[in-house]
Amino acid sequence: MSETQPIKILIADDHLILRYGLVAFIDQQPDMRVVGEASNGQEVVELFRQHRPDVTLMDLRMPGASGVQAITAIRAEDPGARVIVLTIHKGDEAVYQAIRAGARGYLLKDVPFEELLAAIRAVHEGQQRIPSEIASKMAERIRHDELTPREVEVLKMVASGLANKEIADRLRVAEGTVKHYVVVILSKLGARDRTHAVSLAIDRNIIDIDDVDLRR
């Protein structure tokens, strides 16, 4: 009778210390083996092709390509790929985008190690592992209208403190067009004003503070 093969795991996170900690902990498990480590979105896709892991554990925000882009690329090559997101982002947009891309699990980085191991085993067996608080975020997101890429672009400029005319100049459109964008953005987010819209967008991970250009 042959021994059961360990679960092959690929880890993707741009934080070196966290990645090393995950590798050390997971490799202590008799039924798991880390087969690769990636520090950016492009690398995780390349390593997936090379190692064909049973489970890929990845962050959402990485250099090169986002976690969502990496999940999409991996699932395009292998629709059966099993991906678990391990991130600090708990806003409903982050959850929605990751699960829509094909993630089978979604965990926050403060999760106990035992729960992480249980999630890896469950996802490997074909199950989903989405905690109730994350599932509620997904349900909340479904109730909202989705912002278009151009509306997100305008919202980032609003977050950077630009006035409508400045945004219009950058986009090379009429100021009235920008005013219309802002009205639609406020309506879709259920925001009272521009400041409230930015606050909601950051909280929901529609935009990230790192993406906001504060240079005027």
Sequence and secondary structure as in RCSB ss.txt:
>XXXX:A:sequence
MSETQPIKILIADDHLILRYGLVAFIDQQPDMRVVGEASNGQEVVELFRQHRPDVTLMDLRMPGASGVQAITAIR
AEDPGARVIVLTIHKGDEAVYQAIRAGARGYLLKDVPFEELLAAIRAVHEGQQRIPSEIASKMAERIRHDELTPR
EVEVLKMVASGLANKEIADRLRVAEGTVKHYVVVILSKLGARDRTHAVSLAIDRNIIDIDDVDLRR
>XXXX:A:secstr
      EEEEEE S HHHHHHHHHHHHTSTTEEEEEEESSHHHHHHHHHHH  SEEEE S  SSS HHHHHHHHH
HH TT  EEEEES  SHHHHHHHHHHT SEEEETTS HHHHHHHHHHHHTT  B  HHHHHHHHHHHTS    HH
HHHHHHHHHTT  HHHHHHHHTS HHHHHHHHHHHHHHHT SSHHHHHHHHHHTTSS GGG     
